[in-house]
Amino acid sequence: MSPVTGSSSSLVAEGMPRDDGVGSRAAAVLVFGSSAAVLVVEIVALRLLAPYLGLTLETSTMVIGIALTAIALGSWLGGRIADQVNPRRLIGPSLGVSGAVVALTPAVLRTTAEWAPALLLLIASLTILVPGALLSAVTPIVTKLRLTSLAETGTVVGRLSGVGTVGAIVGTVLTGFVLVSRLPVSGILIGLGTLLVVGSALVEWRTRGWRSAPALTLVVVAGGLSTLVAPGGCDAETRYHCARVVADPDRASGRTLVLDGVRHSYVDLDDPTFLEFTYVRAIASVVDAAFPKGQPLASHHLGGGGLTFPRYLAATRPGTRSLVSEIDSGVVGIDRDQLGLRSAAGIDVRVEDGRLGLRRLDAGSRDLVVGDAFGGVSVPWHLTTVEAMTDVRRVLNEDGLYVANLIDHGGLAFARAEVATLSETFEHVALAGEPADIGLDPTATSKGGNMVVLASNRPVDLRATQEALDARQTGWKIATGNDLTSWIGDARLLTDDYAPVDQLLQPYRAPSGQ
């Protein structure tokens, strides 16, 4: 039997009209736009959920998994339904309904997180799954419309598949590099929802007109208006955080920087020596005991936040040069605009990743390195490893000191692993914290929270450090030597090849700050 060619290969004989109403350019636009929209929704969903679930590996994995499920489900069902129903009738509703859901997502998620947190995961899953599946269905639907000849099946499927992949890439890059840095999350989703509804109306208008378009338009408008009254808003949406600055009702000059719902920094605009958080008082105690009073230092800070401790060093040790690596330019802007950061304070803030910032420093150039970087509820894993700590050791001079804030709860598996990692890198390591948390009070139950680890290649006066902790009324004690070794137990070292920080760390269920 000879190959089927010419008019005999036409799919018209199989009930598929040749006049499909979707030209090659229109088909490419539909596939490109819907594929891009799926990735925009996925990336922005991570930012919407971070204030409530944390910006962790688990949160990212969950969102990516739901998005992939939506793509698979939409592709399968879209193709199956397109074989049973006139495909031209499916494109408009797919775009329109997904647009309405996308526009409502910010208000729905934030309201659920505040008023019904037990339902947050379910609602979040639906707000990703529904539009993701509907948009992913567009590609097989359009492909069905464009397949008018078996002889060009490979060409049509390959071309539209490639266009969809390019759309996904553009959606990813556009969101990560442009949209998030210039628009609030709610604005991105409402704008996307509007575009999808407009696209739906255009498609339907070209074919048969769609009376539901006005109703979906009203839904989009309602989504935009509801974001104005929905709880959980931000003063500023930075590249990495939902940020707010909260005034202290008991202290006129006090300000708290809240990032993704967690109190990250407390700043007294008039008195930089006032330290509200216990862990910051502990860091100050460690540093003041390790170096002569008033001696200016060359310090490097991994993580900036509200720059509370760099301000303290500038006030108590005139002439101190503090270099800060803060990855979030939005937070730096808040420091300058709302938290009174001045360039004359001896504080140089660089918008950069902390690990990369370390690499740029000369060997032996720092008296002090302070680790206080957090992404969501955990320390960025690449700042916890033996390799990272080796770089910290490299930039410290012979008498240099590394001091870091650790947060952990439950079995404190991450804190133990990080202290074990530092013990592998430095000759002298000690840990300050609540006695029950660091193993010095076996009769009390560990609650977890903040701990401060100090490490150096020269002995630190632990008696002076304990006296400083007592003077600041922290209630903390210091563990070292055999006590610390016993507390570490069999914790495994963290390396660039093995650092499951998000799995080891157990965050507090309702974080309220340090």
C-alpha positions in Angstrom: 0.0 0.0 0.0 1.4 3.4 -1.0 1.7 6.2 1.6 -1.3 8.4 2.1 -0.7 11.8 0.5 -2.4 14.8 -0.9 -6.1 15.3 -0.2 -6.4 11.7 1.0 -4.2 12.6 4.0 -6.5 15.4 5.0 -8.0 15.2 8.5 -11.2 16.6 7.1 -12.4 13.1 6.4 -12.0 12.4 10.1 -14.4 15.2 11.0 -11.8 17.9 11.5 -12.7 21.1 9.6 -9.9 22.5 7.5 -11.0 26.1 8.2 -9.9 26.0 11.9 -10.0 29.8 12.5 -6.5 29.8 14.0 -3.6 30.8 11.8 0.0 29.8 12.4 0.8 33.1 14.0 -2.2 33.1 16.2 -1.4 29.6 17.2 2.1 30.5 18.1 0.9 33.5 20.2 -1.6 31.4 22.1 0.9 28.7 22.9 3.7 31.1 23.7 1.5 33.3 26.0 -0.1 30.5 27.9 3.2 28.7 28.5 4.8 31.9 29.7 1.8 32.6 32.0 2.2 29.2 33.7 5.8 30.0 34.7 4.8 33.5 35.9 2.2 32.0 38.2 4.7 29.4 39.5 7.4 31.9 40.4 5.1 34.5 41.9 3.3 31.8 44.0 6.6 31.2 45.8 6.7 34.9 46.8 3.1 34.9 47.9 3.6 31.8 50.1 7.0 32.8 51.6 5.6 35.0 54.4 3.5 32.1 55.6 5.5 28.9 54.8 9.1 30.3 54.6 11.3 30.5 51.6 12.7 27.0 52.0 13.6 24.1 49.8 10.4 22.3 50.9 8.2 25.3 49.8 10.0 25.6 46.5 9.7 21.8 45.9 6.0 21.9 46.7 5.3 24.8 44.3 7.3 23.3 41.5 5.7 19.9 42.0 2.2 21.4 41.9 3.1 23.4 38.8 4.4 20.3 37.0 1.3 18.4 38.0 -0.8 21.1 36.5 1.2 21.1 33.3 0.9 17.3 33.0 -2.8 17.2 33.9 -3.7 20.1 31.5 -1.7 18.7 28.6 -3.4 15.3 29.0 -6.9 16.5 29.6 -6.6 19.2 27.0 -5.6 16.8 24.3 -8.3 14.3 25.3 -11.1 16.8 25.4 -10.0 18.4 22.1 -10.6 15.0 20.5 -14.1 14.9 21.7 -15.3 18.6 21.5 -14.8 21.3 18.9 -11.4 22.7 20.0 -12.3 26.2 19.0 -14.8 26.3 21.8 -12.2 25.5 24.5 -9.5 28.2 24.0 -11.5 31.2 25.2 -12.8 29.6 28.4 -9.4 28.2 29.2 -7.8 31.6 29.0 -10.7 33.4 30.7 -11.2 31.2 33.7 -7.5 30.9 34.3 -7.2 34.8 34.2 -10.0 35.2 36.7 -8.4 32.7 39.1 -4.9 34.3 38.7 -6.3 37.8 39.4 -8.1 36.6 42.6 -5.0 34.6 43.9 -3.3 37.4 45.9 -6.4 38.3 47.9 -7.5 34.7 48.4 -4.1 33.4 49.5 -3.5 36.2 51.9 -6.9 36.1 53.4 -6.7 32.3 53.8 -3.3 32.6 55.5 -4.6 35.0 58.0 -8.1 33.7 58.7 -7.9 30.0 57.9 -4.2 28.9 57.9 -5.2 25.2 58.1 -6.6 25.5 54.6 -3.6 27.4 53.1 -1.9 24.4 51.5 -5.1 23.3 49.8 -6.0 26.8 48.6 -2.5 27.4 47.4 -2.5 24.2 45.5 -5.7 25.0 43.8 -4.6 28.6 42.8 -1.6 27.0 41.1 -3.2 23.8 39.8 -6.4 25.3 38.2 -4.8 28.1 36.1 -1.8 26.0 35.4 -3.9 23.1 34.0 -6.2 25.3 32.0 -3.2 27.2 30.4 -1.3 24.0 29.7 -4.4 22.7 27.9 -4.1 25.4 25.3 -1.1 23.8 23.6 -2.7 20.4 22.7 -6.0 22.3 21.8 -4.2 24.6 19.4 -2.2 21.7 18.1 -5.4 19.8 17.3 -6.6 22.8 15.4 -3.4 23.1 13.4 -3.2 19.5 12.4 -4.9 19.5 9.0 -2.6 16.9 7.4 -0.9 13.8 8.6 2.1 14.7 6.4 3.0 17.7 8.6 2.2 16.3 12.0 5.8 16.3 13.2 6.3 19.8 11.9 3.2 21.2 13.7 3.8 19.4 17.0 7.5 20.2 17.0 7.0 23.8 16.2 4.3 24.4 18.8 6.2 22.4 21.4 9.3 24.6 20.7 7.2 27.8 20.9 5.7 26.7 24.2 9.2 26.0 25.6 10.5 29.4 24.5 7.4 31.0 26.1 8.1 29.2 29.4 11.7 30.5 29.3 10.6 34.0 28.6 8.1 33.9 31.4 10.7 32.7 33.8 13.3 35.3 32.9 10.9 38.1 32.6 9.5 37.4 36.0 12.7 36.8 37.8 14.8 39.7 36.3 12.2 42.3 35.4 8.7 42.0 36.9 9.5 41.1 40.5 12.0 44.0 40.8 9.5 46.6 39.4 6.0 45.5 40.4 4.3 44.2 43.5 3.3 40.6 43.5 -0.4 41.4 43.5 0.2 43.8 40.5 1.9 41.1 38.5 -0.9 38.6 39.0 -3.7 41.1 38.4 -2.0 42.3 35.3 -1.5 38.8 34.0 -5.1 37.9 34.8 -6.3 41.0 32.9 -4.2 40.0 29.8 -5.6 36.4 29.9 -9.2 37.7 30.1 -8.5 40.1 27.2 -7.0 37.3 25.2 -10.0 35.1 25.9 -12.4 37.9 24.8 -10.4 38.4 21.5 -10.4 34.6 20.7 -14.2 34.3 21.4 -15.0 37.5 19.5 -13.3 36.1 16.4 -15.3 32.9 16.5 -18.7 33.3 18.1 -18.6 36.0 20.7 -18.7 35.1 24.4 -21.2 36.5 26.7 -19.2 35.4 29.8 -16.3 37.9 29.0 -17.9 40.8 30.9 -18.5 38.6 34.0 -14.8 37.5 34.0 -13.8 41.1 33.6 -15.7 41.9 36.8 -14.0 39.1 38.6 -10.6 40.5 37.6 -11.6 44.0 38.8 -12.9 42.4 42.0 -9.5 40.7 42.5 -7.7 44.0 42.1 -10.0 45.8 44.6 -9.8 43.0 47.1 -6.1 43.2 47.4 -6.5 46.7 48.9 -8.4 45.2 51.9 -7.0 41.7 52.1 -4.7 41.1 55.2 -1.0 40.4 54.9 0.0 43.3 52.8 3.6 44.8 52.7 5.0 48.2 52.9 7.4 47.1 50.2 7.7 43.9 48.1 11.5 43.5 47.5 13.1 40.9 45.2 13.2 38.4 48.1 10.8 39.6 50.8 7.5 41.0 51.8 8.8 43.8 54.0 7.3 46.1 56.7 8.6 48.5 59.2 6.7 48.6 62.4 7.0 51.4 65.0 7.5 50.4 68.6 4.5 51.7 70.6 6.6 51.7 73.8 9.7 53.5 72.3 9.2 56.4 70.0 12.5 55.9 68.1 12.2 52.1 67.9 11.5 50.4 64.6 11.2 46.7 63.8 12.0 45.4 60.3 9.6 42.5 59.5 10.5 40.3 56.5 8.0 37.7 55.4 6.2 37.9 58.7 9.3 37.4 60.9 10.9 40.1 63.0 14.4 40.3 61.6 15.8 43.5 63.1 15.1 46.1 65.7 16.6 49.5 65.2 16.6 52.5 67.6 16.9 55.5 65.3 18.2 57.7 68.1 20.3 55.3 70.1 22.2 52.6 68.1 23.5 51.1 71.4 20.0 50.0 72.4 19.8 46.3 71.5 16.3 44.8 71.8 16.8 41.2 70.6 18.6 38.9 73.0 20.8 37.3 70.4 22.1 40.8 69.3 23.0 41.5 72.9 24.8 38.2 73.0 26.8 39.0 69.8 27.7 42.4 71.3 28.8 40.7 74.5 31.0 38.2 72.6 32.6 41.0 70.6 33.1 43.4 73.5 34.8 40.6 75.5 37.1 39.6 72.6 38.5 43.0 71.7 39.7 46.0 73.8 37.0 48.5 74.6 36.6 51.2 72.0 39.1 49.6 69.6 38.0 50.2 66.0 37.6 47.0 64.0 37.5 45.9 60.4 34.4 43.8 60.2 32.4 41.9 57.6 28.7 41.1 57.9 27.0 38.2 56.1 23.5 39.5 55.9 22.4 43.1 56.7 18.7 43.3 57.6 18.2 46.5 59.6 22.0 46.8 60.2 21.6 46.8 63.9 25.0 45.5 64.9 27.0 47.5 62.3 25.4 50.6 63.8 26.3 49.4 67.3 29.9 49.0 66.3 30.0 52.4 64.7 28.6 54.0 67.9 30.8 52.1 70.4 34.0 51.7 68.4 34.5 54.9 66.4 36.5 54.4 63.3 35.2 50.9 62.7 34.8 49.9 59.1 31.9 47.6 58.5 31.4 46.0 55.1 28.0 44.3 54.7 26.9 41.8 52.1 23.1 42.1 51.8 21.6 40.3 48.8 18.3 42.2 48.8 18.6 45.7 47.4 15.0 46.4 48.6 16.1 45.9 52.2 19.0 48.2 51.7 16.6 50.8 50.3 14.5 50.5 53.5 17.6 50.9 55.6 18.3 54.2 53.9 14.7 55.6 53.5 13.1 54.4 56.7 15.8 53.2 59.2 18.1 56.2 59.1 21.2 54.6 57.5 23.8 57.3 56.7 26.8 56.9 54.5 29.0 58.6 57.1 28.4 55.9 59.6 31.4 53.8 58.4 29.0 51.2 57.0 29.5 50.1 53.4 26.6 48.0 52.2 27.1 45.9 49.0 24.1 44.3 47.3 25.6 40.8 46.8 25.5 37.2 47.8 27.4 36.6 51.1 29.5 33.8 49.8 30.5 35.8 46.7 31.3 38.7 49.0 33.6 36.6 51.1 35.6 35.6 48.0 36.3 39.2 47.1 38.0 39.9 50.5 41.7 39.7 50.9 43.2 37.1 53.2 43.7 38.3 56.8 41.8 41.6 56.2 39.2 41.3 58.9 39.2 41.4 62.7 35.6 40.2 62.8 33.1 38.4 60.6 29.4 38.2 61.7 27.0 35.7 60.3 23.4 36.7 60.4 21.9 35.9 57.0 18.5 34.3 56.7 16.3 33.4 53.8 12.8 32.9 55.2 13.3 30.8 58.3 16.7 29.2 57.5 20.3 30.2 56.9 21.1 30.0 53.2 22.8 26.6 53.0 25.9 27.7 51.1 26.8 29.9 54.1 26.9 27.0 56.5 29.5 24.6 54.9 33.1 23.7 55.7 34.1 25.4 52.4 32.3 28.6 53.4 33.8 28.5 56.9 37.2 28.0 55.4 36.7 31.2 53.4 35.7 32.9 56.6 38.8 31.7 58.3 40.9 32.9 55.3 39.7 36.5 55.6 40.2 36.7 59.3 43.5 37.8 60.7 45.4 35.8 63.4 43.3 37.3 66.2 40.1 37.4 64.2 36.7 36.2 65.4 33.7 34.7 63.7 30.4 35.0 65.5 27.1 33.8 64.0 23.4 33.7 64.9 21.8 30.3 64.7 18.1 29.6 65.0 16.8 26.1 65.4 14.1 24.2 67.4 13.1 20.7 68.2 16.1 18.4 68.1 18.4 21.2 67.1 19.9 19.0 64.4 20.9 22.0 62.2 22.5 23.9 65.1 24.5 20.8 66.1 25.7 20.2 62.5 26.8 23.8 62.1 28.7 23.8 65.4 30.4 20.6 64.3 31.3 22.2 61.0 32.9 25.1 62.7 34.8 22.8 65.1 36.2 21.2 62.0 37.4 24.5 60.7 38.5 26.6 63.7 40.7 25.7 66.7 38.5 27.3 69.3 34.7 27.1 69.3 32.1 27.9 71.9 28.3 28.2 72.0 26.1 30.7 73.9 22.5 30.1 74.5 19.8 29.2 77.0 21.2 26.5 79.3 18.6 24.0 78.4 19.2 24.5 74.7 23.0 24.0 74.8 22.9 21.0 77.2 24.0 22.8 80.4 20.7 22.2 82.2 19.6 18.6 81.7 16.6 19.1 84.1 15.0 21.6 81.7 13.3 21.0 78.4 14.9 22.5 75.4 12.7 25.0 73.7 15.0 26.1 70.9 15.4 29.5 69.4 18.4 31.7 69.0 22.0 30.6 69.8 25.2 32.4 69.1 28.3 30.4 68.1 31.8 32.0 68.3 34.9 30.6 66.6 38.5 31.7 66.3 42.1 30.4 66.0 43.1 32.1 69.3 41.6 31.5 72.7 38.7 33.7 73.6 38.3 34.9 77.2 35.2 32.9 78.0 35.0 34.2 81.6 34.9 37.8 80.3 32.3 36.7 77.7 30.1 35.2 80.4 30.4 38.3 82.5 29.3 40.4 79.5 26.3 38.1 78.9 25.3 38.4 82.5 25.7 42.2 82.5 23.3 42.4 79.6 20.8 40.2 81.4 20.6 37.6 78.6 20.2 34.7 80.9 22.5 32.8 78.5 25.5 30.5 79.4 28.5 29.3 77.4 29.2 25.7 76.4 32.7 24.6 75.3 35.1 21.7 75.6 33.7 18.4 76.6 30.2 19.9 77.2 30.1 21.2 73.7 31.4 17.9 72.2 28.8 16.0 74.1 26.1 18.4 72.8 27.2 18.0 69.2 27.0 14.3 69.4 27.3 12.5 66.1 26.1 15.5 64.0 27.4 15.2 60.4 29.5 18.0 58.9 27.9 20.3 56.4 29.8 20.6 53.1 29.1 22.0 49.6 28.3 18.4 48.6 26.0 17.7 51.5 24.1 20.5 53.3 20.5 19.5 53.9 19.9 22.7 56.0 16.2 22.9 55.2 15.6 19.3 56.3 17.8 19.6 59.5 16.4 22.9 60.7 13.1 22.8 62.5 11.5 26.2 62.5 9.2 27.5 65.2 5.6 26.8 64.1 4.5 30.4 64.6 7.7 32.5 64.3 7.5 35.9 66.1 11.1 37.0 65.9 14.3 36.7 67.7 
